[in-house]
Amino acid sequence: MLSATILLVTGIAWQNLTALTDGLTKQDLNLADAGEKPADGAIDILLVGMDSRTDSKGNPLPQNILNELQAGGSDDGGFNTDTLILLHIPNDSGKAFAVSFPRDSYVKIAGGFGRHKINSAYGYAKNQAAEKLQGSGKTGPEVEMESRKAGANNLIQTIQDLTGATIDHYAEVNLVGFYDITKAIGGIDVCLNTKVRDSFSGANFPAGPQTIEGKNALAFVRQRHGLPMGDLDRVVRQQVFMAGLAKKMLSAGVLTDSTKRNDMIKAVSGAIVLDDGWDITKFALQMKDMTGGNMTFQTIPTGNPDLQTPEDGSAVEVDAAEVKAFVKGLGKAPASNSPADPKFDKSTVTVDVRNASGQPGLAGKVLQSLVAKGFKQGVPGNADALAKSVVRHGKGGEAGADAVQEALGGLKTEEDVNIPAGTVRVFLGEDYSGPGAQGFTGSGVLALDGARQQPADPAAPPPISADGVRCVN
C-alpha cells in the first residue's frame, strides 16, 4: 500500500495508474469513504500482512515459490494476520503515525469468538463463514472470496473495538507480494545490532547495515525465534523495514527508473487487496506533502509479554483502555500540571505505574516510592516508549493526579476517560529522574517496541521514522 501510494503521489503517467488500479483486488467492506475530513478527525488505515499461502484472488501459490520463501506447504500458515499496522493520519497535521500490534496481543475478538491472540481474528470469522457457505451452490472461488470478506470485516471490528478508532480503509498484502515488492525496488536498507541465524524463518544475517530483498526480506520481518523479546522484537523489525521501504520509495532512484517502476506496479497490482470504497488517487493527492520525517512508527502499550492463556498458550498482555488512550493521544501534547492540594488524602488513590523508559524494573521501584508516601498500591507494568513522563487520570480525578505528579517531583498530567475513578496511571518516560530512579543509568532507549525496550546509544535516538536506518535486534 505504501509503495502504491508513493507511486501515485509522484504523478506517474496515466497509463501507469490505469495498469496499477485495474490490477488491484477490491473487497466490499462497507467502510466509510475517508474523504478530506473524516468524521472522527483522522484517516485510519489498517495495513495487514497475511501469512497465507494463496494470492489475492485465492489461488494457491506454486510450491516452488513456497520453497523459495521457506514458507512450508500450501496448507500451512492459514489466515493469520502476522503484521498489523494502523496508519493514523490526523487532519491537517502533516504527520502520520504507524502503530503496530504484536501478533500475539491477547484481546477480545469481535464476532463472539472470545479472547484470543489478535492475529486469529481474521481466521476465526473466515472459517466460520466458509462453513456456512458450503452447500450454498456457490463455486469454490466465490466461497473463498466471500469468506475472506467476513474475515477482513471481523479483523477491522476487532481493531476498532480495541483502539476506539474508526477504520476508513483497508489494505492487505500476502507473502509473495511482499517478496516481489522488495525485489522490484532493489531491496531495503536495514541494520542489526548482532548477527542472527534462525532455521525457522531462514534468517541468516551478519551484524551491521545491509540491504535485503526477496526471501531475505521476508525472513527479516518474520523472525521471532532467537530474538531477546520474541514477538516484540519482530514488531520492531517490521517497523524499521516499513520505514526503510518508505525511505526508498521517497527517493528518486525508484521513481525515475522505468524498469523498477513497472516491476513495482506489477508486484503491487498482483498482491494487494483494498476496500472498494478507497479512491487511492484522491488519497495520494492528500498525502503528496508527506515526507520521511513525518511518519513515526510506534507500538500499542503492552504488559506481560509471557501471559499464560487458557487456549492460546503464551501471549502478550494488552489493556484495551490503555490502547484507546494511546491512540487518542497520538500527536497531541500532554496537558500541564497543577499544584497539589496539601489536604488531599493520598490513600484514596490507587496508582498504577507503566515503564515507558526502557530501564528494567523502574516501574516497580517508583510504585514502591509512591506507596511509601501513602498512595494505594496498584499494578506495575510496561508501555510503549515515551520521551516525556506523564500522569493520567480519569474524569474528575485531577486532585489525585496532582498529588501523584507532585510526589514524583513534578510531571505533566492529562485526562484519560478510560481510567476508572480513584485510579491514577503514571507513565515513566526517558526523562524520568524522580523518586525510585536512583541506581538507574539514565541512558537513552529506542522509542519503538512497547513492553520491552532494546539497548541503545547513550544519545537517546529519536523514534523510528522514514528518515534514517536504525540498528535493532
C-alpha positions as CSV (number, residue, x, y, z in Angstrom):
1,M,0.0,0.0,0.0
2,L,2.8,2.4,0.9
3,S,4.5,1.6,-2.4
4,A,1.4,2.2,-4.4
5,T,0.7,5.4,-2.6
6,I,4.1,6.9,-3.2
7,L,4.0,5.9,-6.9
8,L,0.7,7.7,-7.3
9,V,1.9,10.8,-5.4
10,T,4.8,11.3,-7.8
11,G,2.4,11.7,-10.8
12,I,3.3,8.7,-12.9
13,A,1.7,8.8,-16.4
14,W,-2.0,7.9,-16.7
15,Q,-1.4,4.6,-18.4
16,N,0.8,3.5,-15.4
17,L,-2.0,4.5,-13.0
18,T,-4.5,2.5,-15.0
19,A,-2.3,-0.5,-15.0
20,L,-2.0,-0.3,-11.3
21,T,-5.6,0.4,-10.3
22,D,-7.1,-2.1,-12.8
23,G,-5.0,-5.0,-11.3
24,L,-5.9,-4.4,-7.7
25,T,-8.3,-6.8,-5.9
26,K,-11.1,-4.9,-4.2
27,Q,-13.4,-6.1,-1.4
28,D,-16.7,-4.5,-0.5
29,L,-16.1,-3.9,3.2
30,N,-18.7,-1.2,3.7
31,L,-16.1,1.2,5.1
32,A,-16.7,5.0,5.2
33,D,-15.0,7.0,2.5
34,A,-12.5,9.0,4.4
35,G,-12.7,11.9,2.1
36,E,-10.7,15.0,3.1
37,K,-12.1,15.3,6.7
38,P,-13.4,12.1,8.2
39,A,-15.9,12.4,11.0
40,D,-13.5,11.5,13.8
41,G,-10.8,13.9,12.7
42,A,-8.3,11.4,11.3
43,I,-7.8,8.9,8.4
44,D,-7.2,5.5,9.9
45,I,-5.9,2.8,7.5
46,L,-5.5,-0.8,8.6
47,L,-2.4,-2.4,6.9
48,V,-2.4,-6.2,7.1
49,G,0.3,-8.7,6.2
50,M,-1.4,-12.0,5.6
51,D,0.5,-15.2,6.4
52,S,-1.5,-17.2,3.8
53,R,-0.2,-19.4,1.0
54,T,-2.6,-18.0,-1.6
55,D,-2.6,-15.0,-3.8
56,S,-5.0,-12.0,-3.6
57,K,-7.5,-13.9,-5.8
58,G,-7.5,-17.0,-3.5
59,N,-5.4,-19.2,-5.8
60,P,-2.7,-21.4,-4.1
61,L,0.9,-20.3,-4.5
62,P,3.1,-22.7,-6.5
63,Q,5.2,-25.0,-4.3
64,N,8.4,-23.7,-6.0
65,I,7.6,-20.2,-4.7
66,L,6.8,-21.5,-1.3
67,N,10.1,-23.3,-1.2
68,E,11.9,-20.1,-2.2
69,L,10.2,-18.3,0.6
70,Q,10.8,-21.1,3.1
71,A,7.1,-20.9,3.9
72,G,6.2,-24.6,4.1
73,G,3.4,-26.1,2.0
74,S,0.2,-24.6,0.5
75,D,-1.8,-25.7,3.6
76,D,0.5,-24.1,6.1
77,G,0.0,-20.6,7.6
78,G,-3.8,-20.5,7.5
79,F,-5.1,-17.0,7.6
80,N,-3.1,-15.5,10.4
81,T,-2.5,-11.7,10.1
82,D,1.0,-11.7,11.3
83,T,1.6,-8.0,10.6
84,L,-1.0,-5.5,11.8
85,I,-0.3,-1.7,11.5
86,L,-2.8,1.1,12.0
87,L,-1.7,4.1,9.8
88,H,-3.2,7.1,11.7
89,I,-3.2,10.4,9.9
90,P,-4.7,13.3,11.8
91,N,-6.3,16.1,9.8
92,D,-4.1,18.9,8.8
93,S,-1.1,17.7,10.9
94,G,1.2,16.8,8.1
95,K,2.2,13.8,10.1
96,A,1.4,10.1,10.2
97,F,1.7,7.5,12.9
98,A,2.2,3.8,12.0
99,V,1.0,1.9,15.1
100,S,2.0,-1.8,15.3
101,F,0.0,-4.5,17.1
102,P,2.1,-7.5,18.2
103,R,0.6,-10.6,16.6
104,D,0.3,-12.3,20.0
105,S,-1.7,-9.5,21.6
106,Y,-4.4,-11.1,23.8
107,V,-7.6,-9.2,23.1
108,K,-11.4,-9.7,22.8
109,I,-12.1,-10.9,19.3
110,A,-15.2,-9.4,17.6
111,G,-18.0,-11.7,16.4
112,G,-18.4,-13.5,19.7
113,F,-15.2,-15.6,19.5
114,G,-14.0,-14.7,22.9
115,R,-10.4,-13.6,24.0
116,H,-7.6,-14.8,21.8
117,K,-4.5,-13.6,20.0
118,I,-5.3,-10.7,17.7
119,N,-3.8,-12.5,14.6
120,S,-6.6,-15.0,14.8
121,A,-9.5,-12.5,14.4
122,Y,-9.5,-12.9,10.6
123,G,-9.2,-16.7,10.6
124,Y,-12.0,-17.3,13.1
125,A,-14.6,-15.4,11.0
126,K,-13.2,-16.6,7.7
127,N,-13.5,-20.3,8.7
128,Q,-17.0,-19.8,10.2
129,A,-18.2,-18.1,7.0
130,A,-16.7,-20.8,4.8
131,E,-18.5,-23.5,6.7
132,K,-21.9,-21.7,6.4
133,L,-21.4,-21.2,2.6
134,Q,-20.7,-24.9,2.0
135,G,-23.7,-26.4,0.1
136,S,-25.0,-23.0,-0.9
137,G,-24.4,-23.6,-4.6
138,K,-21.6,-21.1,-4.8
139,T,-18.4,-22.0,-6.6
140,G,-15.2,-22.6,-4.7
141,P,-13.7,-19.2,-5.7
142,E,-16.9,-17.5,-4.6
143,V,-16.9,-19.2,-1.2
144,E,-13.2,-18.3,-0.8
145,M,-13.7,-14.6,-1.6
146,E,-16.9,-14.2,0.4
147,S,-15.4,-15.9,3.5
148,R,-12.3,-13.7,3.1
149,K,-14.6,-10.6,3.2
150,A,-16.0,-11.9,6.5
151,G,-12.5,-12.4,7.9
152,A,-11.5,-8.9,7.0
153,N,-14.6,-7.3,8.5
154,N,-14.1,-9.2,11.7
155,L,-10.5,-8.1,11.9
156,I,-11.5,-4.5,11.3
157,Q,-14.1,-4.6,14.0
158,T,-11.7,-6.2,16.5
159,I,-9.2,-3.3,15.9
160,Q,-11.9,-0.7,16.2
161,D,-13.1,-2.2,19.5
162,L,-9.6,-2.3,20.8
163,T,-8.5,1.2,19.7
164,G,-11.6,3.3,19.6
165,A,-10.6,4.4,16.1
166,T,-12.9,4.2,13.0
167,I,-11.1,2.3,10.2
168,D,-11.6,4.2,7.0
169,H,-9.6,2.0,4.7
170,Y,-8.1,-1.5,4.5
171,A,-5.0,-2.8,2.6
172,E,-3.8,-6.4,2.7
173,V,-0.7,-8.0,1.2
174,N,0.4,-11.7,1.1
175,L,3.7,-13.4,1.3
176,V,4.5,-13.5,-2.4
177,G,3.5,-9.8,-2.9
178,F,5.9,-8.8,-0.1
179,Y,8.6,-10.8,-1.8
180,D,8.0,-9.3,-5.2
181,I,7.8,-5.7,-4.0
182,T,11.1,-5.8,-2.2
183,K,12.8,-7.2,-5.3
184,A,11.2,-4.7,-7.6
185,I,12.7,-1.7,-5.8
186,G,16.1,-3.1,-5.4
187,G,16.0,-4.0,-1.7
188,I,15.6,-2.3,1.7
189,D,18.4,-0.9,3.9
190,V,18.4,-2.3,7.5
191,C,20.9,-2.7,10.3
192,L,21.3,-5.3,13.0
193,N,23.0,-5.0,16.4
194,T,24.3,-8.5,16.3
195,K,24.4,-11.4,13.7
196,V,21.5,-13.8,13.7
197,R,20.8,-17.3,12.4
198,D,17.3,-18.9,12.7
199,S,16.3,-22.1,11.0
200,F,12.5,-21.4,11.4
201,S,12.4,-18.3,9.4
202,G,15.6,-18.8,7.4
203,A,17.1,-15.6,8.8
204,N,20.9,-15.6,8.5
205,F,22.3,-12.1,8.7
206,P,25.6,-10.5,9.8
207,A,25.7,-7.6,12.2
208,G,25.6,-4.1,10.9
209,P,24.0,-2.3,7.9
210,Q,22.9,-4.3,4.9
211,T,20.4,-4.3,2.0
212,I,17.9,-7.1,1.8
213,E,15.2,-8.2,-0.7
214,G,13.1,-11.2,-1.6
215,K,13.3,-14.2,0.7
216,N,15.9,-12.5,2.9
217,A,13.5,-9.6,3.4
218,L,10.7,-12.0,4.3
219,A,12.9,-13.8,6.8
220,F,13.9,-10.5,8.4
221,V,10.4,-9.5,9.2
222,R,9.2,-13.0,10.1
223,Q,11.9,-14.0,12.6
224,R,11.0,-14.1,16.3
225,H,12.8,-17.3,17.5
226,G,16.2,-16.4,18.9
227,L,15.4,-12.7,19.5
228,P,15.6,-11.3,23.1
229,M,12.0,-10.2,23.2
230,G,10.5,-12.6,20.6
231,D,7.3,-11.2,19.0
232,L,8.0,-7.7,20.4
233,D,11.4,-7.6,18.7
234,R,9.7,-8.8,15.5
235,V,7.4,-5.8,15.7
236,V,10.5,-3.6,15.7
237,R,11.9,-5.4,12.8
238,Q,8.7,-4.8,10.8
239,Q,8.7,-1.1,11.8
240,V,12.3,-0.4,10.7
241,F,11.6,-2.4,7.5
242,M,8.5,-0.3,6.7
243,A,10.5,2.9,7.5
244,G,13.2,1.7,5.1
245,L,10.5,1.0,2.4
246,A,9.1,4.4,2.8
247,K,12.5,6.0,2.6
248,K,13.4,4.0,-0.5
249,M,10.1,5.0,-2.2
250,L,10.6,8.6,-1.4
251,S,14.0,8.6,-3.1
252,A,14.2,9.4,-6.8
253,G,16.0,6.2,-7.7
254,V,12.9,4.0,-7.8
255,L,10.6,6.6,-9.3
256,T,12.8,7.6,-12.2
257,D,13.8,4.1,-13.2
258,S,11.2,2.8,-15.6
259,T,12.1,-0.9,-15.1
260,K,11.8,-0.7,-11.3
261,R,8.6,1.4,-11.6
262,N,7.0,-1.2,-13.9
263,D,8.1,-4.1,-11.8
264,M,6.7,-2.3,-8.7
265,I,3.3,-1.8,-10.4
266,K,3.2,-5.4,-11.4
267,A,4.1,-6.6,-7.9
268,V,1.6,-4.3,-6.2
269,S,-1.3,-5.0,-8.6
270,G,-1.0,-8.7,-8.2
271,A,-0.7,-8.9,-4.5
272,I,-2.7,-6.1,-2.8
273,V,-6.3,-6.2,-1.6
274,L,-8.0,-2.9,-0.9
275,D,-11.5,-1.9,0.2
276,D,-13.5,-0.9,-2.8
277,G,-14.5,2.5,-1.4
278,W,-10.9,3.7,-1.4
279,D,-10.1,6.3,-4.1
280,I,-6.4,5.7,-4.0
281,T,-5.6,8.5,-6.4
282,K,-7.5,11.0,-4.3
283,F,-5.8,9.8,-1.2
284,A,-2.4,10.1,-2.9
285,L,-3.1,13.7,-3.6
286,Q,-3.9,14.3,0.0
287,M,-0.6,12.8,1.0
288,K,1.6,14.5,-1.6
289,D,3.3,16.7,1.0
290,M,4.2,13.8,3.3
291,T,8.0,13.4,3.9
292,G,10.1,10.7,5.6
293,G,10.4,12.6,8.8
294,N,6.7,13.0,9.1
295,M,6.0,9.3,9.6
296,T,6.7,7.8,13.0
297,F,6.4,4.2,14.0
298,Q,5.1,3.2,17.4
299,T,3.6,0.2,19.2
300,I,0.5,-0.2,21.3
301,P,1.0,-0.3,25.1
302,T,1.6,-3.9,26.3
303,G,2.0,-5.6,29.6
304,N,3.3,-9.1,30.4
305,P,4.9,-10.5,27.3
306,D,4.5,-14.0,28.6
307,L,0.9,-14.1,29.6
308,Q,-0.4,-17.6,30.0
309,T,-3.8,-18.1,28.4
310,P,-6.4,-20.9,28.7
311,E,-6.3,-21.9,25.0
312,D,-3.6,-19.9,23.2
313,G,-0.5,-20.6,25.2
314,S,1.8,-17.7,25.9
315,A,0.5,-14.3,24.7
316,V,1.2,-10.6,25.1
317,E,-1.0,-8.8,27.7
318,V,-3.0,-5.9,26.4
319,D,-5.2,-3.4,28.3
320,A,-7.9,-2.1,25.9
321,A,-8.4,1.1,27.9
322,E,-4.7,1.9,27.7
323,V,-4.7,1.3,23.9
324,K,-7.7,3.6,23.4
325,A,-5.9,6.4,25.4
326,F,-2.7,5.8,23.5
327,V,-4.4,6.1,20.0
328,K,-6.5,9.0,21.1
329,G,-3.3,10.9,22.2
330,L,-1.3,10.4,19.0
331,G,0.1,13.7,18.0
332,K,-1.3,15.6,21.0
333,A,0.8,17.3,23.6
334,P,0.0,16.4,27.3
335,A,-1.8,18.9,29.5
336,S,0.2,20.8,32.0
337,N,0.1,20.0,35.8
338,S,-1.3,22.0,38.7
339,P,-0.1,22.3,42.4
340,A,-1.4,19.5,44.6
341,D,-4.0,20.1,47.4
342,P,-2.0,19.7,50.7
343,K,-5.1,18.4,52.4
344,F,-5.7,15.7,49.8
345,D,-6.0,12.1,51.2
346,K,-3.4,10.1,49.2
347,S,-4.8,6.8,50.5
348,T,-7.9,7.3,48.4
349,V,-5.9,7.0,45.1
350,T,-4.8,3.7,43.6
351,V,-1.6,4.2,41.5
352,D,-0.6,2.1,38.5
353,V,2.9,2.7,37.0
354,R,3.9,1.9,33.5
355,N,7.5,1.8,32.5
356,A,8.0,3.6,29.2
357,S,11.6,4.4,29.8
358,G,13.3,1.2,28.9
359,Q,15.0,0.8,32.3
360,P,14.1,-2.7,33.5
361,G,12.5,-2.7,37.0
362,L,11.8,1.1,37.1
363,A,8.0,0.8,37.4
364,G,8.2,-1.4,40.5
365,K,10.7,1.0,42.2
366,V,8.6,4.1,41.5
367,L,5.5,2.3,42.7
368,Q,7.2,1.4,45.9
369,S,8.2,5.0,46.5
370,L,4.6,6.1,46.0
371,V,3.2,3.5,48.4
372,A,5.7,4.7,51.0
373,K,4.2,8.2,50.6
374,G,0.7,7.0,51.4
375,F,-0.8,6.1,48.0
376,K,-2.6,2.8,47.5
377,Q,-0.6,0.2,45.5
378,G,-1.8,-0.5,42.0
379,V,-0.2,-2.6,39.3
380,P,3.3,-2.0,37.7
381,G,3.8,-2.8,34.0
382,N,5.3,-1.6,30.8
383,A,4.2,0.6,27.9
384,D,5.4,1.9,24.6
385,A,8.4,4.2,24.9
386,L,7.8,7.8,25.7
387,A,10.3,10.7,25.7
388,K,8.4,12.6,28.4
389,S,6.8,11.2,31.5
390,V,3.1,11.9,32.2
391,V,0.4,11.2,34.8
392,R,-3.0,10.2,33.5
393,H,-6.3,10.3,35.4
394,G,-10.0,9.6,34.8
395,K,-12.8,12.2,34.6
396,G,-12.8,14.2,37.9
397,G,-9.5,12.7,39.1
398,E,-7.4,15.9,38.8
399,A,-6.7,16.2,42.5
400,G,-5.3,12.7,42.8
401,A,-3.2,13.1,39.7
402,D,-1.8,16.4,41.0
403,A,-0.9,14.7,44.3
404,V,0.9,11.9,42.4
405,Q,2.8,14.2,40.0
406,E,4.0,16.4,42.8
407,A,5.2,13.3,44.8
408,L,7.3,12.3,41.7
409,G,9.0,15.7,41.5
410,G,6.7,17.4,39.1
411,L,5.2,15.8,36.0
412,K,2.6,16.8,33.4
413,T,-0.9,15.4,33.8
414,E,-3.7,14.7,31.3
415,E,-7.2,13.2,31.4
416,D,-8.0,9.8,30.1
417,V,-11.7,8.9,30.3
418,N,-10.9,5.2,30.2
419,I,-9.1,5.2,33.5
420,P,-11.6,4.3,36.3
421,A,-12.4,6.7,39.2
422,G,-10.0,6.6,42.1
423,T,-7.1,5.4,39.9
424,V,-4.1,7.3,38.5
425,R,-1.7,5.9,36.0
426,V,1.9,7.0,35.7
427,F,3.9,6.6,32.5
428,L,7.6,6.9,33.1
429,G,9.4,8.3,30.1
430,E,13.0,8.5,29.1
431,D,13.2,11.9,31.0
432,Y,12.2,10.4,34.4
433,S,14.7,11.0,37.2
434,G,12.4,11.3,40.2
435,P,11.9,9.1,43.3
436,G,12.6,5.4,42.5
437,A,15.0,6.2,39.7
438,Q,18.2,6.1,41.8
439,G,20.6,3.4,40.7
440,F,19.5,3.5,37.0
441,T,21.9,4.7,34.4
442,G,19.5,7.0,32.6
443,S,20.9,6.1,29.2
444,G,18.8,6.5,26.1
445,V,16.4,3.8,24.7
446,L,14.7,3.0,21.5
447,A,11.3,4.6,21.4
448,L,9.9,1.6,19.4
449,D,8.8,-1.5,20.9
450,G,6.2,-1.4,23.7
451,A,6.7,-3.6,26.7
452,R,10.4,-4.2,26.5
453,Q,12.9,-1.7,25.1
454,Q,16.2,-2.6,23.4
455,P,19.7,-1.3,24.4
456,A,20.5,1.9,22.6
457,D,23.1,4.6,22.2
458,P,23.6,7.0,25.2
459,A,22.4,9.8,23.0
460,A,18.8,8.6,23.2
461,P,18.0,8.3,19.5
462,P,14.6,9.5,18.2
463,P,11.8,7.1,17.3
464,I,11.8,5.2,14.1
465,S,10.9,7.3,11.1
466,A,11.4,7.1,7.4
467,D,14.4,9.5,7.6
468,G,17.1,7.1,8.6
469,V,18.2,3.5,9.3
470,R,18.2,2.3,12.9
471,C,20.1,-0.7,14.2
472,V,17.8,-3.2,16.0
473,N,17.9,-6.7,17.5
